[in-house]
Amino acid sequence: GNRFTNVHVGIQRGKEPIDYVPGDADEARWRFDATVKEGKVGLDLGGPYIQGRPGDRFIYLSWLQVSDGFAGMFRRAKLMLKPAAPTIAEAVAAGKMLRAEVALTMADGSPRCAAVVPPVITWSAV
């Protein structure tokens, strides 16, 4: 496969990944606001960090190679929100935040990609 250097991961806001963290960092954290409303399929999250259609929402984490001030995306992970529906309801009812914990590398050591669902991701209300 391809070899990348100076790899970073960022959260996607709209169409652009932002807030890059080096790919070899011990941890990466992003915090952002989202709207919550009652939709046809239960609680529905919205906002510039939330992607997809109602009932199929997700958050993108984008992998980039950074060089000479340019960041070229080469892989993305979709943090799927549908499996988090009970935890989202719990967080909203208790006035808490929704938190996701996920290993950013896969078993083979490559950057996490594709649809990310439990047990790879853990959702909690904090």
Backbone bond lengths (Angstrom), bond angles and torsions (degrees), N, CA, C in turn:
res aa  C-N    CA-C-N  psi(-1)  N-CA   C-N-CA  omega(-1)  CA-C   N-CA-C  phi
1 G - - - 1.434 - - 1.508 111.36 -
2 N 1.308 114.39 -175.00 1.458 121.63 179.57 1.519 110.91 -72.80
3 R 1.316 116.11 150.42 1.458 122.85 173.76 1.517 107.64 -108.83
4 F 1.320 116.15 127.34 1.452 121.03 179.35 1.522 109.29 -116.69
5 T 1.311 115.88 148.15 1.459 121.58 176.00 1.524 108.29 -122.94
6 N 1.318 116.11 160.05 1.460 122.53 179.71 1.535 110.72 50.37
7 V 1.326 115.47 52.49 1.466 123.07 -177.26 1.530 109.63 -79.56
8 H 1.321 115.30 135.52 1.461 123.31 177.33 1.522 108.59 -131.78
9 V 1.323 115.82 162.04 1.459 121.72 173.98 1.530 107.22 -128.15
10 G 1.328 115.71 139.10 1.460 120.91 179.16 1.513 110.22 -138.35
11 I 1.305 114.99 161.21 1.464 120.24 175.18 1.524 107.12 -87.76
12 Q 1.325 116.33 144.55 1.455 119.14 -177.92 1.522 110.16 -93.43
13 R 1.331 115.10 125.76 1.473 123.15 175.42 1.518 106.52 -111.12
14 G 1.327 116.21 112.83 1.466 118.65 -172.67 1.516 108.84 64.41
15 K 1.324 116.44 -120.78 1.461 120.39 -179.77 1.524 113.19 -101.23
16 E 1.337 117.47 -1.62 1.454 120.81 -173.86 1.522 113.04 -115.01
17 P 1.327 117.52 130.23 1.468 119.30 170.93 1.526 109.57 -72.46
18 I 1.331 116.03 139.09 1.464 121.08 -179.73 1.529 109.30 -136.17
19 D 1.322 114.81 174.85 1.472 121.68 175.80 1.526 112.03 51.58
20 Y 1.322 115.49 55.69 1.463 121.45 -178.56 1.522 111.60 -64.09
21 V 1.311 115.37 144.10 1.460 124.40 175.01 1.530 106.21 -126.79
22 P 1.340 118.66 136.61 1.463 118.87 177.80 1.530 111.61 -54.62
23 G 1.311 116.30 139.18 1.457 121.60 -177.02 1.511 114.37 -62.25
24 D 1.330 117.58 -21.41 1.462 120.18 179.74 1.528 112.92 -101.26
25 A 1.339 117.13 14.10 1.470 120.86 177.60 1.532 110.01 -65.98
26 D 1.322 116.46 151.76 1.466 120.72 178.50 1.524 111.68 -63.85
27 E 1.334 116.77 -32.56 1.461 120.74 177.10 1.515 109.63 -155.86
28 A 1.308 115.48 160.20 1.465 122.82 176.53 1.520 106.94 -132.81
29 R 1.331 115.63 135.62 1.468 120.35 179.35 1.520 109.48 -134.19
30 W 1.324 113.84 138.52 1.454 120.72 173.68 1.512 107.20 -133.34
31 R 1.304 116.44 142.25 1.462 121.78 178.30 1.522 107.36 -132.92
32 F 1.327 115.23 132.13 1.460 119.64 -179.11 1.517 109.50 -154.45
33 D 1.317 116.01 161.43 1.458 122.44 177.08 1.522 109.89 -92.63
34 A 1.316 114.63 150.53 1.460 122.07 174.44 1.521 107.41 -140.20
35 T 1.309 116.28 153.73 1.461 120.61 174.79 1.519 108.53 -90.47
36 V 1.310 115.42 151.91 1.464 121.09 177.45 1.521 107.44 -130.93
37 K 1.322 116.23 128.39 1.461 120.25 176.05 1.520 108.61 -142.46
38 E 1.308 115.18 159.57 1.463 120.35 176.73 1.525 107.52 -77.80
39 G 1.321 116.41 123.91 1.457 121.58 179.76 1.514 110.69 -115.24
40 K 1.309 115.99 -174.12 1.465 121.69 179.99 1.524 111.89 -67.54
41 V 1.331 116.21 -22.06 1.467 120.79 -177.74 1.530 111.36 -116.05
42 G 1.328 117.24 28.71 1.462 121.35 -178.48 1.518 110.25 101.52
43 L 1.325 116.30 -157.93 1.460 120.14 179.39 1.526 109.70 -65.92
44 D 1.322 114.73 137.31 1.451 120.58 -177.02 1.521 109.28 -124.79
45 L 1.324 117.09 126.03 1.453 121.99 177.52 1.518 109.63 -90.03
46 G 1.325 115.79 148.53 1.449 121.36 177.94 1.508 110.69 -146.32
47 G 1.309 115.53 172.79 1.453 121.85 179.29 1.511 110.85 127.05
48 P 1.328 116.64 173.79 1.467 120.44 -173.38 1.529 115.28 -66.47
49 Y 1.329 118.36 -16.73 1.465 120.97 179.50 1.525 112.27 -96.37
50 I 1.314 116.85 -9.27 1.462 122.35 -176.97 1.524 108.53 -96.90
51 Q 1.319 116.13 126.42 1.463 122.83 -177.29 1.533 109.35 -111.28
52 G 1.326 116.01 165.00 1.460 121.51 172.76 1.517 114.43 89.25
53 R 1.323 114.28 178.94 1.468 122.48 -177.86 1.526 110.23 -93.90
54 P 1.342 116.91 160.46 1.465 119.64 175.48 1.524 110.59 -52.31
55 G 1.309 116.20 135.54 1.451 121.90 -178.31 1.521 113.23 86.50
56 D 1.329 116.44 -11.01 1.467 121.11 -179.28 1.534 110.15 -141.27
57 R 1.318 116.26 42.75 1.465 121.66 -177.38 1.527 110.77 -80.02
58 F 1.329 114.59 155.18 1.460 120.88 178.58 1.518 110.05 -159.97
59 I 1.317 115.32 169.94 1.460 123.75 176.36 1.521 106.54 -121.39
60 Y 1.330 117.04 132.14 1.461 120.83 178.04 1.525 111.10 -91.22
61 L 1.306 116.56 134.64 1.457 123.40 162.02 1.522 105.23 -109.00
62 S 1.319 116.59 125.90 1.464 121.58 -174.24 1.516 110.88 -111.88
63 W 1.308 115.74 134.66 1.466 123.18 177.75 1.522 108.63 -97.41
64 L 1.338 114.85 133.10 1.458 120.46 -174.94 1.522 111.15 -134.05
65 Q 1.311 114.62 150.38 1.460 120.51 167.23 1.521 105.90 -102.86
66 V 1.325 116.67 123.94 1.455 121.70 -176.25 1.524 108.99 -106.32
67 S 1.340 116.18 126.31 1.462 120.60 175.47 1.520 109.77 -155.69
68 D 1.318 115.46 138.09 1.470 122.21 177.64 1.522 112.77 49.35
69 G 1.344 117.07 42.48 1.451 121.40 177.62 1.514 114.78 75.86
70 F 1.313 117.58 2.91 1.464 122.00 179.60 1.519 108.78 -111.51
71 A 1.324 116.33 136.54 1.462 121.54 177.93 1.522 108.38 -118.09
72 G 1.325 116.04 113.62 1.462 121.18 179.49 1.518 110.76 -104.09
73 M 1.335 116.14 119.44 1.463 120.90 -178.64 1.532 109.63 -74.99
74 F 1.340 115.88 136.94 1.460 119.63 178.20 1.523 113.59 -127.98
75 R 1.342 118.27 -7.87 1.463 120.15 -178.61 1.532 108.40 -163.59
76 R 1.348 116.16 150.40 1.470 120.21 176.04 1.512 110.56 -137.41
77 A 1.325 114.18 151.65 1.468 121.77 171.91 1.520 107.07 -115.55
78 K 1.330 116.24 136.54 1.471 122.31 177.64 1.518 107.78 -103.74
79 L 1.326 117.38 110.06 1.460 121.58 175.96 1.529 106.73 -82.89
80 M 1.309 115.95 101.11 1.462 121.85 -173.30 1.525 110.74 -73.51
81 L 1.338 116.61 129.22 1.468 121.79 -175.86 1.525 113.86 -89.75
82 K 1.332 118.81 -22.07 1.467 120.40 -177.91 1.535 112.29 -56.48
83 P 1.341 119.20 -43.92 1.470 118.72 178.21 1.539 113.33 -65.45
84 A 1.327 116.52 -16.44 1.466 120.94 -179.82 1.526 112.79 -90.39
85 A 1.340 118.27 2.57 1.475 121.68 -174.56 1.528 113.50 -50.64
86 P 1.335 120.81 -47.81 1.471 119.17 179.17 1.535 112.58 -63.01
87 T 1.315 116.66 -36.46 1.463 120.60 179.99 1.524 110.62 -72.90
88 I 1.323 117.37 -35.24 1.466 120.74 175.34 1.520 109.16 -61.85
89 A 1.340 117.48 -46.31 1.471 121.35 178.45 1.525 110.91 -60.66
90 E 1.321 116.97 -41.89 1.466 121.01 177.80 1.524 111.12 -62.09
91 A 1.325 117.48 -44.74 1.464 121.64 -179.86 1.524 111.24 -63.30
92 V 1.322 117.01 -44.37 1.471 121.04 -179.95 1.525 110.38 -63.64
93 A 1.321 117.55 -46.49 1.473 121.58 -178.36 1.521 112.17 -62.35
94 A 1.334 116.82 -34.28 1.467 120.74 -176.88 1.524 112.87 -96.95
95 G 1.337 117.67 1.17 1.459 120.59 -178.61 1.524 112.35 66.00
96 K 1.329 115.60 34.58 1.462 121.13 -178.89 1.522 110.95 -107.35
97 M 1.325 114.72 174.46 1.459 121.37 175.91 1.519 109.82 -93.84
98 L 1.329 115.24 153.61 1.457 121.79 173.26 1.524 107.36 -91.63
99 R 1.313 116.18 133.22 1.461 121.08 -178.12 1.521 109.37 -126.73
100 A 1.319 115.65 138.90 1.458 121.59 176.68 1.523 108.54 -120.33
101 E 1.316 115.79 137.11 1.463 121.38 173.06 1.516 107.58 -123.72
102 V 1.331 115.02 127.56 1.456 120.64 -177.73 1.523 109.14 -149.43
103 A 1.317 116.74 139.23 1.459 120.88 173.26 1.527 107.61 -72.81
104 L 1.310 116.80 131.32 1.458 120.20 -176.21 1.525 113.39 -83.96
105 T 1.316 117.28 -4.80 1.457 119.31 174.89 1.524 109.50 -118.28
106 M 1.315 114.73 149.59 1.455 120.73 178.76 1.530 108.70 -89.46
107 A 1.318 116.94 175.96 1.465 122.06 -175.62 1.528 112.25 -56.70
108 D 1.338 117.21 -31.55 1.462 119.94 -179.19 1.530 113.00 -86.02
109 G 1.346 116.84 3.38 1.461 121.56 178.38 1.517 114.39 88.87
110 S 1.322 117.82 -3.45 1.464 120.41 179.32 1.526 110.26 -82.22
111 P 1.340 117.34 160.95 1.467 120.78 179.42 1.534 111.60 -59.82
112 R 1.334 116.26 137.94 1.462 122.24 178.32 1.524 109.24 -56.50
113 C 1.331 116.68 135.18 1.460 120.67 177.92 1.522 109.65 -146.49
114 A 1.317 115.49 177.56 1.465 124.87 179.06 1.529 111.07 71.01
115 A 1.320 116.81 -167.43 1.467 121.66 -179.30 1.528 109.24 -72.44
116 V 1.325 115.89 130.09 1.465 121.55 -177.80 1.529 108.17 -110.80
117 V 1.337 115.30 116.29 1.466 122.80 -179.23 1.526 108.63 -132.69
118 P 1.360 117.12 164.19 1.464 118.93 175.66 1.528 109.79 -56.84
119 P 1.303 118.74 146.37 1.461 128.33 9.02 1.531 114.59 -89.13
120 V 1.356 117.50 3.03 1.461 120.07 -179.36 1.530 110.81 -67.48
121 I 1.319 117.07 -29.70 1.458 122.26 179.92 1.527 108.25 -120.04
122 T 1.314 116.07 141.88 1.460 121.53 176.73 1.523 108.31 -117.97
123 W 1.332 116.62 125.01 1.466 122.67 178.20 1.524 109.05 -102.43
124 S 1.322 116.83 141.29 1.465 120.79 176.94 1.527 109.52 -147.90
125 A 1.326 115.09 158.61 1.464 122.61 174.48 1.514 106.94 -102.31
126 V 1.324 117.37 120.74 1.474 120.88 -176.49 1.518 111.02 -128.18
